[in-house]
Amino acid sequence: MNLNLNDKVFIVTGGSKGIGEAISRAIAAEGGTVVIASRSKGETESMVKEFQQAGLKSLGIVGDLQDTELCKQVIEDTIDHFGRIDGIVNNAGLNDGASLESGPEAFRKSLNVNLHHYYDLVHYALPHLKESKGSIVNISSKVALTGQGGTSGYAAAKGAQLGLTREWAAELYPFSIRVNAILPAEVMTPLYRKWLDTFPDPTAKEADIVSKIPLEKRMTTSAEIAAMAVFLLSDVSAHTTGQFMIVDGGYVHLDRALT
């Protein structure tokens, strides 16, 4: 199936590691132009070089998206290099464990790490998205629906991302801009591996988690999240907006008796 991503330009935040890397690679595999906005200098530069050597256009912008001026720069640099923006994948962030007991300062910091740049990038990109009738994909989390315990900041940010998804879908439909969210659950990324390694027996903890995933008793892969992302970015999903796509092997919604 041709997703018609050729000659289209997509910004992926946190696009050089984990789920973001998989999304960047999936876009490139479909012939799209990827702009990677990330704090990870080495990984970003390496991926951009790889794409360019394969004959694909790509750009890396390194910095902290908590800086609103950097968000503005990402949009300006993308337009300077490629002249258009066809989609944004808001993905950057991390589960920083800002709990109810961590205090107001930690909570506000968590919101800044995980939420504000979602708004800032789309705000600055809006004129260009209107021109291209573009697509926005917000990477949220199952935590927005289920809670997790000990992570108030992350949960609040992820829930807010779902609110923005519906709000933007309602605001932007007159311009044929589609806005959707993907809610990963258990995906083995470097950050997830780091979290598992905090347990006394990481292998046992991983086995316990996997046992609760109905479909095939395995974690979702980053590539499976990326496949949904490129579908939502593409013309193939031309009448899909305001949706929360949960790619998780049935982890969130199927009857617990199944596991």
PEQUIPE-V219631 format. One record per residue. N is the residue number from 0. PSI is psi as a letter, one per 20 degrees, with the letter a starting at -180 (999 if undefined). OMEGA is omega in degrees with one decimal (NA if undefined). Layout:
N/PSI/OMEGA
N/PSI/OMEGA
This chain:
0/p/178.7
1/o/-179.4
2/i/175.9
3/l/177.1
4/i/179.2
5/p/177.6
6/j/175.5
7/q/-170.9
8/p/-175.6
9/p/175.2
10/p/176.9
11/o/178.4
12/q/-173.3
13/k/-167.9
14/j/-178.8
15/j/178.6
16/q/170.7
17/c/-179.0
18/g/178.9
19/g/177.4
20/g/179.6
21/h/178.8
22/g/177.2
23/g/-178.8
24/h/179.6
25/g/176.6
26/g/179.9
27/h/179.9
28/h/177.6
29/j/177.2
30/j/179.6
31/r/175.4
32/p/-175.9
33/p/169.7
34/o/-177.9
35/o/175.7
36/o/-170.6
37/q/173.3
38/i/-172.1
39/n/-172.0
40/g/-176.0
41/g/-178.7
42/g/180.0
43/g/-179.3
44/h/-180.0
45/g/-179.5
46/g/179.4
47/g/178.0
48/g/178.7
49/g/179.9
50/g/-178.2
51/h/178.2
52/h/176.7
53/j/178.3
54/j/-179.5
55/q/174.1
56/q/179.0
57/q/179.7
58/p/174.2
59/p/177.3
60/o/-172.3
61/p/178.3
62/r/-177.1
63/o/-177.1
64/i/171.8
65/i/176.5
66/o/-177.9
67/h/179.2
68/h/176.3
69/h/176.4
70/g/177.7
71/g/-179.9
72/h/179.0
73/g/-180.0
74/g/-178.0
75/g/-179.9
76/h/178.3
77/g/179.4
78/g/179.0
79/h/-176.1
80/h/-168.8
81/i/173.1
82/j/-178.4
83/r/172.1
84/p/-178.2
85/i/179.4
86/q/176.4
87/p/170.4
88/o/175.8
89/o/-173.0
90/h/-171.8
91/q/177.7
92/r/178.6
93/q/175.2
94/n/-170.7
95/j/175.6
96/k/176.5
97/n/-172.9
98/r/177.2
99/h/-179.6
100/i/-176.2
101/h/176.0
102/r/-174.9
103/h/-177.3
104/g/178.5
105/h/179.4
106/g/-179.5
107/h/177.2
108/g/179.4
109/g/176.6
110/h/-179.8
111/h/179.0
112/h/-167.4
113/i/-169.9
114/g/-165.6
115/h/-178.7
116/h/174.3
117/g/178.9
118/g/-172.5
119/g/-178.4
120/g/-178.9
121/h/177.2
122/g/-176.8
123/h/-179.0
124/i/-168.1
125/g/179.8
126/h/-178.2
127/h/176.6
128/h/175.6
129/g/-179.1
130/h/-176.2
131/i/-172.0
132/l/-169.5
133/a/-177.5
134/q/177.2
135/p/175.4
136/o/177.2
137/p/174.9
138/o/179.5
139/c/-178.9
140/q/174.0
141/h/179.0
142/h/178.1
143/h/-178.2
144/h/-170.6
145/h/-166.5
146/r/179.5
147/h/-175.6
148/p/176.2
149/j/-177.4
150/l/-176.0
151/g/-177.0
152/g/-179.7
153/g/179.8
154/g/179.2
155/g/179.6
156/g/-178.3
157/h/174.8
158/h/177.8
159/h/177.5
160/h/176.5
161/h/176.2
162/g/178.4
163/h/178.8
164/g/180.0
165/g/180.0
166/g/-179.2
167/h/176.7
168/h/179.3
169/h/-176.8
170/h/-168.4
171/i/-179.6
172/h/177.9
173/i/-179.5
174/j/-178.7
175/k/173.4
176/p/-179.8
177/q/-178.0
178/p/-179.3
179/r/178.7
180/q/171.9
181/p/-178.6
182/n/173.8
183/q/173.6
184/e/-176.9
185/n/-178.5
186/p/-177.4
187/n/175.8
188/r/176.1
189/h/178.8
190/h/178.2
191/g/178.1
192/g/179.2
193/h/178.4
194/g/179.1
195/h/-176.2
196/i/175.3
197/i/-178.4
198/q/180.0
199/h/178.7
200/n/-177.0
201/h/-179.1
202/g/179.0
203/g/178.5
204/g/178.9
205/g/179.4
206/h/178.5
207/g/179.0
208/g/-177.2
209/h/-178.9
210/i/-177.7
211/j/178.8
212/o/-171.9
213/g/-171.2
214/o/174.4
215/j/177.5
216/l/179.4
217/r/175.3
218/q/170.8
219/q/177.2
220/q/175.0
221/h/179.8
222/h/178.9
223/h/173.3
224/g/-179.2
225/h/179.1
226/g/176.4
227/h/-179.2
228/g/-178.3
229/h/173.6
230/g/-178.2
231/h/176.3
232/h/-168.4
233/r/176.2
234/i/-179.6
235/h/178.3
236/k/-170.1
237/i/-179.3
238/k/-179.8
239/o/177.9
240/q/179.1
241/k/-174.2
242/q/174.5
243/o/-176.1
244/o/-174.6
245/o/-177.6
246/n/-168.2
247/j/180.0
248/k/178.9
249/j/-173.2
250/g/-173.6
251/g/-164.7
252/i/-178.0
253/q/-175.9
254/p/178.8
255/h/179.4
256/h/-179.3
257/i/-177.8
258/999/NA
